[in-house]
Amino acid sequence: MELDECKQVYEQYKDVDPYPKVKPSLLNKLDIIKYVEKVGMIYPFHLEDLKGITYEARLKGDCIYWTEKTDGTREEHRLNIGNKGKKEMVIQPNSVVFVTLEPYFQIPSYIALRYNFKINQIYKGLLLGTGPIIDPGFHGHLSIPIHNLTKNQYTLYEEEALISIEFTKVNPYDAKIYGEKLENDFKKTKSFLGERNVVDYIHDALDIAPHGDNITTSENFGILNSIPGLNERVEEAIKSSQNHTISVDQKLDDFQNRFKDIERKERKSFIATIVVTLLSLIITLVLGTWALAGTLDSIHKERVSYTMEIQELQQHIDDLVVQINELETKVDGENYEKAELQIQINDLKLQIEQLQTQLDILQNKNNNDLGET
């Protein structure tokens, strides 16, 4: 069927279920084919894109993204994939793009759709919000945002499968229970749905007035991935941290060098103190030795002098003793008067006692000097 024919049959079955015996549940492959053919839910419909219980939607239509200029303003880029437009589009690293899918959907009031990113796209590091619902009553093309969270550059091609869609039949409304409220709510639901493109979706999301085919006339407007700016801030923080670390390392090196200098100076000062102390001790010992040697020499000389004096006194005493003996003999031989001779003998004995006293004093002094030495 062509699109116009699909729209005609959809108007006929959008509120009337042609297969009421199919229970509310996740539709299988055959049920999907039956409803597509009868109700015109998907145009164009590629049977080969029906994988199990999901239908793969291809890339085709308007795409939009923004880039940031060197002066900080943002530049809008729009292109059309297929429809005599470009055959591919490039997704830059750490960026977000808004793309349009090929199928024109006409969802009846008794069916809801849920879609998810294809596994092969997920494993590239691309991201799409998981589990979005397409409500009953929607008709038009789907536009989705794709985030490239990697540092890789990817290329999307015309009619490349991006999402997998599952179909669920919802519980029917019971008119006896809901009455007019059912019809009014459904009309309200359909009133905000319609044939919108990617620009319309962005206008609604950001609550801005449209400006023709462009999103806005402001060069400061645009939807950009925050990761590149975050990366720049992180890199700046890392550089600042590295510079701070280098500064700290330099200060630490300076402190260690100054500490080593102080340690070397203190070591030298300590060694010098030890050397001076040792020299002082040596000098003291040498001077003490010299003084001791002088003292010993002086004592030795005094001893020699004492010895000579003692010998002289002893000789004098011996001479006096000889004289006494001679006088005593002379007294006996010549009959001198004993009184006169006795006086001379007593004088000599007194001299001998005095000399003996001097001799004792010299001997005691000599003995004392020897003891002190």
JONORGI-V299346 format. One record per backbone hydrogen bond with DSSP energy under -1.0 kcal/mol. CO is the residue of the C=O (numbers start at 1). NH is the residue of the N-H. E is the energy in kcal/mol with one decimal. If there is no record, write none. Layout:
co:CO nh:NH e:E
co:CO nh:NH e:E
This chain:
co:2 nh:6 e:-2.3
co:3 nh:7 e:-2.5
co:4 nh:8 e:-1.6
co:5 nh:9 e:-2.3
co:6 nh:10 e:-2.1
co:7 nh:11 e:-1.8
co:8 nh:12 e:-1.1
co:9 nh:13 e:-1.9
co:10 nh:14 e:-1.7
co:14 nh:109 e:-3.0
co:19 nh:22 e:-1.7
co:25 nh:169 e:-2.9
co:28 nh:32 e:-2.3
co:29 nh:33 e:-2.0
co:30 nh:34 e:-2.4
co:31 nh:35 e:-2.5
co:32 nh:36 e:-2.6
co:33 nh:37 e:-2.5
co:34 nh:38 e:-2.1
co:35 nh:39 e:-3.0
co:36 nh:40 e:-1.6
co:41 nh:106 e:-2.5
co:43 nh:104 e:-3.5
co:46 nh:49 e:-2.0
co:47 nh:50 e:-1.7
co:49 nh:56 e:-2.4
co:51 nh:54 e:-2.2
co:54 nh:51 e:-2.7
co:55 nh:165 e:-2.6
co:57 nh:162 e:-2.6
co:57 nh:163 e:-1.1
co:58 nh:102 e:-2.9
co:59 nh:159 e:-3.2
co:61 nh:81 e:-2.8
co:63 nh:79 e:-2.1
co:64 nh:98 e:-2.7
co:65 nh:77 e:-2.9
co:67 nh:75 e:-3.2
co:69 nh:72 e:-1.6
co:73 nh:69 e:-3.6
co:75 nh:67 e:-2.1
co:77 nh:65 e:-2.1
co:79 nh:63 e:-2.7
co:80 nh:86 e:-2.1
co:81 nh:61 e:-1.9
co:82 nh:85 e:-1.9
co:86 nh:82 e:-3.0
co:87 nh:158 e:-2.8
co:89 nh:156 e:-3.2
co:91 nh:154 e:-2.1
co:95 nh:148 e:-3.0
co:97 nh:146 e:-3.1
co:98 nh:64 e:-2.4
co:99 nh:144 e:-2.4
co:100 nh:60 e:-2.1
co:104 nh:43 e:-1.4
co:105 nh:140 e:-2.1
co:107 nh:137 e:-1.7
co:108 nh:111 e:-1.4
co:110 nh:170 e:-2.0
co:112 nh:168 e:-2.7
co:113 nh:134 e:-3.5
co:114 nh:166 e:-3.0
co:116 nh:164 e:-2.8
co:118 nh:122 e:-2.0
co:119 nh:123 e:-2.2
co:121 nh:126 e:-1.6
co:122 nh:125 e:-1.8
co:125 nh:149 e:-1.4
co:127 nh:147 e:-2.3
co:132 nh:115 e:-1.7
co:134 nh:113 e:-2.3
co:135 nh:138 e:-1.6
co:138 nh:107 e:-3.3
co:140 nh:105 e:-2.6
co:142 nh:101 e:-2.8
co:144 nh:99 e:-2.7
co:146 nh:97 e:-2.2
co:147 nh:127 e:-2.2
co:150 nh:94 e:-1.5
co:154 nh:91 e:-3.7
co:156 nh:89 e:-2.6
co:157 nh:160 e:-2.0
co:160 nh:59 e:-1.5
co:162 nh:118 e:-2.5
co:163 nh:57 e:-2.1
co:164 nh:116 e:-1.9
co:165 nh:55 e:-2.4
co:166 nh:114 e:-1.9
co:167 nh:27 e:-3.1
co:168 nh:112 e:-2.7
co:174 nh:177 e:-1.1
co:174 nh:178 e:-2.6
co:175 nh:179 e:-1.9
co:178 nh:181 e:-1.3
co:180 nh:184 e:-2.5
co:181 nh:185 e:-2.7
co:182 nh:186 e:-2.1
co:183 nh:187 e:-2.1
co:184 nh:188 e:-2.4
co:185 nh:189 e:-2.3
co:186 nh:190 e:-2.2
co:187 nh:191 e:-1.5
co:194 nh:196 e:-1.3
co:197 nh:201 e:-1.9
co:198 nh:202 e:-1.9
co:199 nh:203 e:-2.5
co:200 nh:204 e:-2.5
co:201 nh:205 e:-2.4
co:202 nh:206 e:-2.4
co:203 nh:208 e:-1.7
co:211 nh:214 e:-1.5
co:214 nh:211 e:-1.3
co:218 nh:221 e:-1.0
co:219 nh:74 e:-3.5
co:226 nh:230 e:-2.4
co:227 nh:231 e:-3.5
co:228 nh:232 e:-2.4
co:229 nh:233 e:-2.4
co:230 nh:234 e:-2.9
co:231 nh:235 e:-3.1
co:232 nh:236 e:-2.7
co:233 nh:237 e:-2.6
co:234 nh:238 e:-2.8
co:235 nh:239 e:-2.9
co:236 nh:240 e:-2.9
co:237 nh:241 e:-2.7
co:238 nh:242 e:-3.0
co:239 nh:243 e:-3.1
co:240 nh:244 e:-2.7
co:241 nh:245 e:-2.8
co:242 nh:246 e:-2.9
co:243 nh:247 e:-2.7
co:244 nh:248 e:-2.8
co:245 nh:249 e:-2.9
co:246 nh:250 e:-2.8
co:247 nh:251 e:-2.7
co:248 nh:252 e:-2.7
co:249 nh:253 e:-2.9
co:250 nh:254 e:-2.9
co:251 nh:255 e:-2.7
co:252 nh:256 e:-2.8
co:253 nh:257 e:-2.8
co:254 nh:258 e:-2.8
co:255 nh:259 e:-2.8
co:256 nh:260 e:-2.6
co:257 nh:261 e:-2.6
co:258 nh:262 e:-2.8
co:259 nh:263 e:-2.8
co:260 nh:264 e:-3.0
co:261 nh:265 e:-2.9
co:262 nh:266 e:-3.0
co:263 nh:267 e:-2.4
co:264 nh:268 e:-2.8
co:265 nh:269 e:-2.9
co:266 nh:270 e:-2.8
co:267 nh:271 e:-2.7
co:268 nh:272 e:-2.9
co:269 nh:273 e:-2.5
co:270 nh:274 e:-2.3
co:271 nh:275 e:-2.9
co:272 nh:276 e:-2.9
co:273 nh:277 e:-2.6
co:274 nh:278 e:-3.0
co:275 nh:279 e:-2.9
co:276 nh:280 e:-2.7
co:277 nh:281 e:-2.7
co:278 nh:282 e:-3.0
co:279 nh:283 e:-3.3
co:280 nh:284 e:-2.9
co:281 nh:285 e:-3.0
co:282 nh:286 e:-3.2
co:283 nh:287 e:-3.5
co:284 nh:288 e:-3.0
co:285 nh:289 e:-2.9
co:286 nh:290 e:-3.1
co:287 nh:291 e:-2.9
co:288 nh:292 e:-3.0
co:289 nh:293 e:-3.1
co:290 nh:294 e:-2.5
co:291 nh:295 e:-2.8
co:292 nh:296 e:-3.2
co:293 nh:297 e:-2.6
co:294 nh:298 e:-2.8
co:295 nh:299 e:-3.0
co:296 nh:300 e:-3.0
co:297 nh:301 e:-2.4
co:298 nh:302 e:-2.5
co:299 nh:303 e:-3.0
co:300 nh:304 e:-2.5
co:301 nh:305 e:-2.6
co:302 nh:306 e:-3.4
co:303 nh:307 e:-3.1
co:304 nh:308 e:-2.3
co:305 nh:309 e:-2.5
co:306 nh:310 e:-3.1
co:307 nh:311 e:-2.8
co:308 nh:312 e:-2.6
co:309 nh:313 e:-3.1
co:310 nh:314 e:-3.1
co:311 nh:315 e:-2.4
co:312 nh:316 e:-2.6
co:313 nh:317 e:-3.2
co:314 nh:318 e:-2.8
co:315 nh:319 e:-2.6
co:316 nh:320 e:-2.4
co:317 nh:321 e:-2.7
co:318 nh:322 e:-2.2
co:319 nh:323 e:-2.4
co:320 nh:324 e:-2.6
co:321 nh:325 e:-2.5
co:322 nh:326 e:-2.8
co:323 nh:327 e:-2.7
co:324 nh:328 e:-2.9
co:325 nh:329 e:-2.4
co:326 nh:330 e:-2.8
co:327 nh:331 e:-2.6
co:328 nh:332 e:-1.9
co:329 nh:333 e:-2.4
co:330 nh:334 e:-2.8
co:337 nh:341 e:-2.0
co:338 nh:342 e:-2.6
co:339 nh:343 e:-1.8
co:340 nh:344 e:-1.7
co:341 nh:345 e:-2.7
co:342 nh:346 e:-2.7
co:343 nh:347 e:-2.3
co:344 nh:348 e:-2.5
co:345 nh:349 e:-2.6
co:346 nh:350 e:-2.5
co:347 nh:351 e:-2.4
co:348 nh:352 e:-2.7
co:349 nh:353 e:-2.8
co:350 nh:354 e:-2.6
co:351 nh:355 e:-3.1
co:352 nh:356 e:-2.8
co:353 nh:357 e:-2.6
co:354 nh:358 e:-2.4
co:355 nh:359 e:-2.7
co:356 nh:360 e:-2.6
co:357 nh:361 e:-2.3
co:358 nh:362 e:-2.5
co:359 nh:363 e:-2.3
co:360 nh:364 e:-2.7
co:361 nh:365 e:-2.3
co:362 nh:366 e:-2.4
co:363 nh:367 e:-2.4
co:364 nh:368 e:-2.6
co:365 nh:369 e:-2.3
co:366 nh:370 e:-1.9
co:367 nh:371 e:-2.0
co:368 nh:372 e:-2.3
co:369 nh:373 e:-1.9
